[in-house]
Amino acid sequence: MKITKRQLRRIITEELANEQADPRAMELETLINSWIPRPITVELVRGTAYTVKGIEPAMVPEVTEEVEDFGGTVRAETTSSTSPGRKDLNIDLGR
């Protein structure tokens, strides 16, 4: 299977973002995964904007509360494009 230069750039950019992940985002992910039934991921979008991915719809209020208790702000709730039947939260962790 061949990949285009554009796809390769995207893969490299995503990997660099993962390697440079904010320790606060990783801490939030670990905190939520310690009590939520199915694991979620916190992914960097840009700057202080992150996406909490793969939340069961029934758990959105609890995850929202956890993000706010952690010092972040929930900006939007969307249907997950990667996990059918799940939700994603767009959050801002600020500094």
C-alpha positions in Angstrom: 0.0 0.0 0.0 1.4 3.4 -1.0 0.9 6.5 1.0 1.0 10.0 -0.4 3.4 12.8 0.8 0.4 14.5 2.4 -0.6 11.4 4.4 3.0 11.0 5.5 3.2 14.6 6.7 0.0 14.2 8.6 1.3 11.0 10.3 4.5 12.7 11.2 2.7 15.8 12.6 0.4 13.5 14.7 3.3 11.6 16.1 5.2 14.8 17.0 2.1 16.1 18.7 1.8 12.8 20.7 5.5 13.0 21.7 5.1 16.6 22.8 1.9 15.9 24.7 1.1 18.2 27.6 1.7 16.5 30.9 -1.5 18.0 32.2 -3.5 16.4 29.3 -1.8 13.0 30.1 -2.7 13.5 33.8 -6.3 14.3 33.0 -6.5 11.2 30.7 -5.1 9.0 33.5 -7.4 10.5 36.0 -10.6 9.9 33.9 -9.5 6.4 32.9 -9.1 5.5 36.6 -12.9 5.5 37.1 -14.6 5.4 33.7 -15.7 2.0 32.5 -14.2 2.3 28.9 -11.0 4.1 28.4 -10.9 7.5 26.7 -8.0 9.5 25.1 -7.1 13.2 25.4 -5.7 14.4 22.2 -4.0 17.8 21.4 -5.8 19.8 18.8 -3.6 22.9 19.0 -2.4 25.3 21.7 -4.4 24.6 24.8 -7.3 23.0 22.9 -7.8 19.2 23.3 -10.4 16.6 22.5 -11.5 14.0 24.9 -12.4 11.1 22.6 -14.6 8.0 23.0 -17.0 8.9 25.9 -20.1 6.9 26.4 -23.1 9.3 26.1 -24.2 8.5 29.6 -20.8 9.5 31.0 -20.6 12.9 29.4 -21.9 14.8 32.5 -19.3 13.1 34.8 -16.5 13.6 32.4 -17.5 17.3 31.9 -17.5 17.7 35.7 -14.0 16.0 35.9 -12.6 18.4 33.3 -14.0 21.4 35.1 -12.7 20.2 38.5 -9.3 19.7 36.8 -9.3 23.4 35.8 -10.4 23.0 32.1 -13.3 24.3 30.2 -15.7 22.3 28.0 -16.2 24.1 24.7 -18.4 21.7 22.7 -19.8 18.2 22.7 -19.8 16.3 19.4 -20.7 12.9 18.0 -17.5 10.9 17.8 -16.2 10.4 14.2 -13.9 7.5 15.3 -16.1 5.6 17.7 -19.7 5.0 16.6 -22.2 5.7 19.4 -19.7 7.7 21.5 -19.2 11.4 22.1 -16.1 13.7 22.0 -15.7 16.7 24.1 -13.7 19.7 22.9 -11.9 21.2 25.9 -9.5 24.0 26.8 -7.0 23.3 29.5 -5.5 26.8 29.6 -2.2 27.3 31.3 
